[in-house]
Amino acid sequence: MDSAWGPWVVHDGTGCPVRAGTIVEVVYEDSFGYRSASIGCTDGAGYSSWDWQYYPELKKIIRYREKKPKALAQLRDMVRSLDDDLGQTQADETQKGRPLPAAP
């Protein structure tokens, strides 16, 4: 799975389940059974492919995934970096024979 995207979610056709302004990748199906995918920004409109009551005039979205905010990926990278630094510091202190402080 691409780390910039959340997991795929099967959509039930009961309207848009994500906040307006969310970047999503959707898989939709037309009345002939043809499936296609696209990436876009949700607008929160009532008349949309998210709501299957408008099918077959509109295609129906059958699954989707949300794009993770870039700041979330940056925060995860920072935490990983801190974990790596802490592990290295603990290894250095242990090699020098210094006792590690007790965990709170």
C-alpha positions in Angstrom: 0.0 0.0 0.0 1.2 3.5 -0.8 2.0 5.2 2.5 0.6 8.5 1.2 -2.9 6.9 1.1 -5.1 5.3 3.7 -6.7 1.9 3.3 -9.3 1.1 0.7 -12.9 1.4 2.1 -15.9 -0.3 0.5 -18.6 2.4 0.0 -22.3 1.6 0.8 -23.8 4.4 -1.3 -25.3 6.4 1.6 -23.7 9.7 0.8 -20.2 11.1 1.2 -18.5 9.7 4.3 -15.6 12.2 4.3 -15.3 15.9 5.1 -15.6 18.4 2.2 -12.1 19.3 1.0 -10.7 15.8 1.5 -8.5 14.4 -1.3 -9.8 10.9 -2.2 -9.1 8.3 -4.8 -12.3 6.6 -5.9 -13.3 3.6 -7.9 -16.7 4.1 -9.6 -19.0 2.0 -11.7 -21.3 3.0 -14.5 -24.6 1.4 -15.6 -22.8 -1.0 -18.0 -20.6 -2.4 -15.2 -17.5 -0.5 -16.4 -15.2 0.5 -13.6 -12.7 3.3 -13.5 -10.7 5.3 -10.9 -10.0 8.9 -10.4 -8.5 11.3 -7.8 -10.3 14.4 -6.7 -11.4 16.7 -3.8 -14.8 16.1 -2.2 -17.1 19.1 -2.2 -19.9 17.9 0.1 -22.6 18.3 -2.5 -25.8 16.3 -2.1 -26.1 15.4 -5.8 -23.1 13.2 -6.4 -21.8 9.8 -7.2 -21.4 9.2 -3.4 -25.2 8.8 -3.1 -26.5 5.9 -5.1 -30.0 7.2 -5.3 -28.8 9.1 -8.4 -27.6 6.0 -10.2 -27.7 5.4 -13.2 -27.7 9.1 -14.1 -24.4 9.3 -12.2 -21.8 6.7 -11.8 -21.7 5.1 -8.3 -18.6 5.2 -6.1 -18.0 1.6 -4.9 -14.7 2.1 -2.9 -12.5 5.0 -1.9 -9.4 5.9 0.1 -8.3 9.1 1.6 -5.0 10.9 1.0 -3.1 11.3 4.2 -2.2 14.9 5.1 1.4 15.7 4.3 1.9 17.0 7.8 0.9 13.6 9.2 3.6 11.9 7.2 6.1 14.5 8.3 5.2 14.0 12.0 5.6 10.2 11.6 9.0 10.7 10.1 10.0 13.0 13.0 8.8 10.4 15.6 10.8 7.7 13.8 13.9 9.9 13.8 13.5 10.6 17.6 13.1 6.9 18.2 16.3 6.2 16.2 18.2 8.9 18.1 17.0 7.6 21.5 18.0 4.1 20.6 21.5 5.2 19.5 21.9 7.3 22.7 20.9 4.4 24.9 23.4 2.1 23.0 26.2 4.7 23.4 25.6 5.1 27.1 25.5 1.3 27.7 28.8 0.9 25.8 30.4 3.6 28.0 29.2 1.7 31.2 26.9 4.4 32.3 23.6 3.4 33.9 20.5 4.4 32.0 18.0 6.5 33.9 14.9 4.6 35.1 11.8 5.0 33.1 9.1 7.2 34.6 
